Structures are given as structure tokens and as C-alpha cells.
């Protein structure tokens, strides 16, 4: 395919020079030309035809840029409507998302042509029909009258897409309620599905449709029943009709219908409490589970259900027990009566129940004298998710200096390294309120605890160690000015979330150290994964994840995002470094390769110093294989 033709463009008009004579071969020049056209401010009768021509460019990036520029011009670009629709319909690779977006920005002038296209929906590929309906939905109110008419079209596919578009429009489509009520009885289940969902999006103005939605709770299609239940919850009134209908839906044989019916009851709120509390003691496992979840979504207003939820902690089904624990945590302080039962749940046979019981205790917070010892005991739970949640919960407890700090300092003597590390991390998060007790701990005759306490004080309050003659020379090395600055940056970092990504990041730094130090070619992800799997990095006898996906998304991406936050963003990088990724793509001849950047080199250094000072470095050992 040749590039776009530009003979019709008036080059005497105030439009920037498009590109050099070899532009047919220079994709970058054509993309810059498109951007320049869109930002030129030249008359639309000049710019729009040129951008339309670029929609036929062989480069996808150029086509996308042209569609984007037309969308930014908006309504004055209506001459491009038919061409943009053709891009949506004819070939989904030809900038379809941008073409749809441009049509939505053009708005009302695009509606007639979009409706005309929708009228032959059964002839279109499903993805094209979907894009047309979503575009009409994005246009919003100006498209509603035409979509109402389309709901009565003889073609099922047209009615289906019209209902979908009205669903996308939501509350501003309230004038469509009568037509959507008719559509609830359509012979097509797809039309009924979207009609029910659209009425729910419209909300209270669709109250007149409640009897029709109640009737759909017995529809033969389960998705229609699900959407009807959700719509009834969103509308909410009249309660005298809605509540009994949703109560009956709790006996539906389809679990998703039960789920959405309980969610709808939760949306309605306190008037639905008796039904939800009854469901929590029913013989239907799905009803019990989702009723507990709905009560949790109601928050403190579900306080009258606390005794029933406490009973749910002893349910025979683990998923009911953990949903009950979640609900009690979300209700919060009004559920202090549930604390003994939640403490007991920390010994549940199912790890998910213990995890959510720990989280709930952290949210409730009082009485701390009962909660804190239980959570400290849970730090030694064999399941990592439970111990991490217990650590996080301890960090949220009120009055940390009075209840938590003394107990955590005792845990610094625990023989389990992971438990000690978790206790140290919580003390670091508590911060200044922990300093007096930590300074007292300096008197303990235990070299290892002394070392941990010095590192904690260095991280929390370096000035508290100034002039302390009892600190050895080796310990003073930990307290260099640079290390103190790095510790200050990491002070508010939640290591229950970031420790593992940071540790694997450090391991990557060891594996590819020479390339990182010289900002040279980076080891490929597959080779990096294979090398790490051979080295088997561990921390506290627990293997660190080394999959390709985790290296990319769970480690490099997570650490990069962390270092884009304050105070790292302002203090750790130069202006140029803030714009860099860890790995930059370069061309070597015709071959593309990745190289580590200066930002990566500095990031590895920061992580190395932080983990070294905090004694959190992982171990690596070559396997026999």
C-alpha cells in the first residue's frame, strides 16, 4: 500500500511543512507531520482532509495518530465521520479504538451515520458491531432518541446493540425507560440482558420498571436474572416489592444470581438486614457466603448483624467463615464484641480464614490488650500471607507505644529470623513512638538485638544516636550520611508489600552486575529467569519468585513505580533520570537490544544499601543441576 496522498493539501495555508521528500520511507516523519497538522490551528477544511488521507497510511502508528488528531478537533471534523466508521467496520487493525474515540468526540453529527451502520449489525463482524454500539454509548444523550428507535428494529442484532449502547450511556438515558421496559420482554435473551442492565444503570428514574424486572427474576436465562437482580438493587424502591423478590432470588439454583441478589440487598441497606441475616443461617452455602459479603459492604450500618456474623465464624464452609471475618472487619469498631471469636479464628484450620481474621482485628483495633498478643502470636503462622497480614494489622493498632512496642521488642529475641524481621519492620513503621522503648532496649546484653535496634534507630531517628560512644566502628559504618539519606527515603515504604520485589531486584543486580555498572546490554528476560532459577534466591528459607512474569511485572515494574513516588521522585533522581526507565531499547544495526540505564544503576545501589543496612539481603546458591 502506498502512503497517504497529499496533493490536495494547500501548502500555502498556515500548515507546517509535512516531511522531507523521502517521507514514504520515514515513518517518524509522517507521525510528526500528523501531530503537527493536528496542532497547527489551520482551517479545518485544510487539516481534516489531510488527516483523513493519513488514515490510509500503511503504518499503524500513523493511522492511530491521525484518528487521535481528528478526535481532538472534535465536531468540526465531521467530514471524517464516514471514513472513521469505515475504519471501525472494515478492519479492526486500522486504528479501530482511536477511530471510535474520534467519532465519540465528533459527537452528535456522527450519530445518523453510526445508526445507519448499526442498522446492518447482523452483517458486521461482532467486534465491529460492538465498537459501533460503544461509540454511540460514548456520545451519550445526543444518541438516545435514535437508539430508542433502534430498540424496535426488526433485526435482533440491531436491538441487542442498541440496548448495549443505552446501557453504556446510563443515567442520562432515562427517556429510554419505556422502550427498555418493552425490551425486557424481547424474544432475544441478549436484548433482555442489556435492557435489564441499562435500567439498573439509569437507577431511581427507572422505578416504574420494577414490576417488569421482578418478572425477569424467573427468566429462563440466568444472565437476565442476574442483571434483573442487580437492577433492582440499584433502583432500590419500592421496598415492599423489591425486597420480597430479591429474597426469593436467594433460592435460585444459579450461584451468580444468588450473588447479585445478595449484593442488591446490601445496596438497599438496613431495610434488607433481616433478609441477609436470615440468609446467613440458611442451608444454602452460596446464600450464606454472599450474605456475609453483602453485610460487610454495608459497613457500620450492619452492626445489628454482628451476633449472626460471629456465628458465621464457625460455619462448616471455609468461604463463609472468611467472608464473616471480612465483614466484621469492615463493620469496624462497633464489633468489639466479636474480638474473642476473631482471636479464636486465628487458629482456624484454613489459612484464608486466619488471614482475614488477622485483618479484621487490625481494623477493629480495640481492646488492644486482647488483640495485640494474638496478632504477635500470628506472626509465627506457617502461612506467609497470614503472618504478613498479622504484621500489617499490628501496624494499624491504636496506642502502639503502650501495647505493641514492648511486645514487639520481646519478639526481637525470637529464634525465627523471619519473625524477628517482621517485628523490626512493624517497629520501623510505628516510627517515633517506638524510639523511647528502643533506646531502653540498648541496655540488653544481646549483640544481635543491639545491632537491630541501632539500625532501627538509624532509620527512625538518626539524631537519637548522635554522640553515642557505645556504638562500635563497624556499626558506625552503617550510619554514613548517604545511608541515613537512603533510610529516610525508605522510611514509609511498606515492606510487607515491597520487601520481596526489592530483594529480587537486588538479586537481578547481582546476576547482571557488570552490565548494570557500565549501563551496557541487559541480560534477556528468559536467560535472567533461568539464571535466577539456578541460583534459587531465598530469604528466611522461603524461595523468592523467579518467573518471567514476576521479574517483569512483580519486580522491575513494581520497583520502578515505587521509585516514582515521593520522596524518591524529588530526592533520588536528577531531572534527566526521572524520565528514564530501568531498561532502554537501542538498535544495534538491525537488531533491537535492551540496555540498563543510569537510573537502574542508581536504583540497584539504593536497594543494595537499604537491604544491607536493614539486614534483609537474600541468599543465593548454585544448585547441583
Secondary structure as UniProt FT lines:
FT   TURN            7..8
FT   TURN            11..12
FT   TURN            21..22
FT   HELIX           23..25
FT   HELIX           27..39
FT   HELIX           44..54
FT   TURN            55..56
FT   HELIX           60..73
FT   HELIX           74..80
FT   HELIX           81..90
FT   TURN            92..95
FT   HELIX           96..106
FT   HELIX           107..110
FT   HELIX           111..118
FT   TURN            119..120
FT   HELIX           121..123
FT   HELIX           126..139
FT   HELIX           140..143
FT   HELIX           144..150
FT   TURN            151..152
FT   HELIX           156..169
FT   HELIX           170..176
FT   HELIX           177..183
FT   TURN            184..185
FT   HELIX           189..202
FT   HELIX           203..209
FT   HELIX           210..216
FT   TURN            217..218
FT   HELIX           222..235
FT   HELIX           239..249
FT   TURN            250..251
FT   HELIX           255..268
FT   HELIX           270..272
FT   HELIX           273..279
FT   TURN            280..281
FT   HELIX           285..298
FT   HELIX           299..305
FT   HELIX           306..312
FT   TURN            313..314
FT   HELIX           318..331
FT   HELIX           332..338
FT   HELIX           339..345
FT   TURN            346..347
FT   HELIX           351..364
FT   HELIX           368..378
FT   TURN            379..380
FT   HELIX           384..396
FT   HELIX           400..411
FT   TURN            412..413
FT   HELIX           417..430
FT   HELIX           431..434
FT   HELIX           435..441
FT   TURN            442..443
FT   HELIX           447..460
FT   HELIX           462..465
FT   TURN            466..467
FT   TURN            469..470
FT   HELIX           473..478
FT   HELIX           481..490
FT   TURN            491..492
FT   HELIX           495..511
FT   HELIX           513..518
FT   HELIX           525..535
FT   STRAND          538..539
FT   TURN            540..541
FT   STRAND          542..543
FT   HELIX           548..549
FT   HELIX           550..556
FT   HELIX           557..562
FT   TURN            563..564
FT   TURN            566..567
FT   HELIX           568..571
FT   HELIX           575..578
FT   STRAND          583..588
FT   TURN            589..590
FT   STRAND          591..596
FT   HELIX           598..613
FT   TURN            614..615
//
